[in-house]
Amino acid sequence: MFGDLFGKLQEAQSKMKESKERLALITVDGEAGDGAVKVVVTGNREVKSIDIAERLLEKDNKEELEDLMITALNRALKNAENAWESEMKGIAGGMLGPLGGLF
């Protein structure tokens, strides 16, 4: 009984590691201000790049830039969270068989 449980735990750990590796290769983005600020993050929520339109780099646009950065980052992180959740549902379904769809 415990051997089977231990085997399942090891399998789950292995699948989690594989998922993290796949998520590191997935990139999602978020943007704000009609593309004036673009942020790219991995499925593991690691920021990979930030692109800022030249017009926002002027001193008078500091507050707008800050607001757009927050919006773009939050959108990118939300997209990364969705990718992560999708990956985890796949693991749950694989581990629990038909019951995995309940999570």
C-alpha positions in Angstrom: 0.0 0.0 0.0 2.7 2.5 1.0 4.9 1.4 -1.8 2.2 2.3 -4.3 1.7 5.7 -2.7 5.4 6.4 -2.7 5.6 5.5 -6.4 2.7 7.9 -7.1 4.5 10.7 -5.2 7.7 10.1 -7.1 5.7 10.1 -10.4 4.1 13.4 -9.4 7.4 15.0 -8.6 8.8 13.9 -11.9 5.8 15.3 -13.8 6.0 18.6 -11.9 9.7 18.9 -12.9 8.8 18.2 -16.5 6.0 20.8 -16.4 8.3 23.4 -15.0 10.7 22.8 -17.8 7.9 23.1 -20.4 6.6 26.2 -18.8 10.1 27.8 -18.9 9.9 27.5 -22.7 6.4 29.0 -23.0 6.3 32.7 -23.4 3.2 34.9 -23.0 2.9 38.6 -23.2 1.0 41.5 -21.9 0.7 45.0 -23.2 -0.8 48.4 -22.4 -1.4 51.7 -24.1 -2.1 50.2 -27.5 1.2 48.4 -27.5 3.3 51.3 -26.1 4.5 48.9 -23.3 5.0 45.2 -24.0 6.1 42.7 -21.4 7.1 39.0 -22.2 7.2 36.4 -19.4 7.6 32.7 -19.3 5.0 30.2 -18.1 7.0 30.2 -14.8 6.3 33.9 -14.4 9.9 35.0 -15.2 10.0 38.4 -17.0 12.0 38.0 -20.2 11.7 41.3 -21.9 10.1 44.8 -21.6 9.6 47.0 -24.7 8.8 50.7 -24.2 7.8 53.1 -26.9 10.2 56.0 -27.3 7.6 58.7 -26.6 7.2 57.3 -23.0 10.8 57.8 -22.2 10.4 61.6 -22.0 10.4 63.2 -18.6 6.8 64.4 -18.9 5.6 60.9 -19.5 7.0 59.3 -16.3 3.6 58.8 -14.6 2.0 57.4 -17.7 4.9 55.0 -18.2 4.7 53.8 -14.6 0.9 53.1 -15.0 1.4 51.3 -18.3 4.2 49.2 -16.9 2.0 48.0 -14.1 -0.8 47.2 -16.4 1.4 45.4 -18.9 3.1 43.4 -16.2 -0.1 42.4 -14.6 -1.6 41.3 -17.9 1.5 39.2 -18.8 1.6 37.6 -15.3 -2.1 36.7 -15.6 -1.5 35.1 -19.0 1.5 33.2 -17.4 -0.8 32.1 -14.5 -3.3 30.8 -17.0 -0.6 28.8 -18.8 0.6 27.4 -15.5 -2.9 26.4 -14.4 -3.5 24.7 -17.8 -0.3 22.7 -17.3 -1.2 21.7 -13.8 -4.6 20.5 -14.9 -2.9 18.2 -17.4 -0.8 16.7 -14.6 -3.8 16.3 -12.3 -5.7 14.5 -15.1 -2.8 12.3 -15.8 -2.3 11.3 -12.2 -6.0 10.9 -11.2 -7.4 9.4 -14.4 -11.0 10.5 -15.0 -11.1 12.3 -11.7 -8.4 14.7 -12.8 -11.0 16.7 -14.8 -12.6 17.7 -11.5 -9.7 20.0 -10.6 
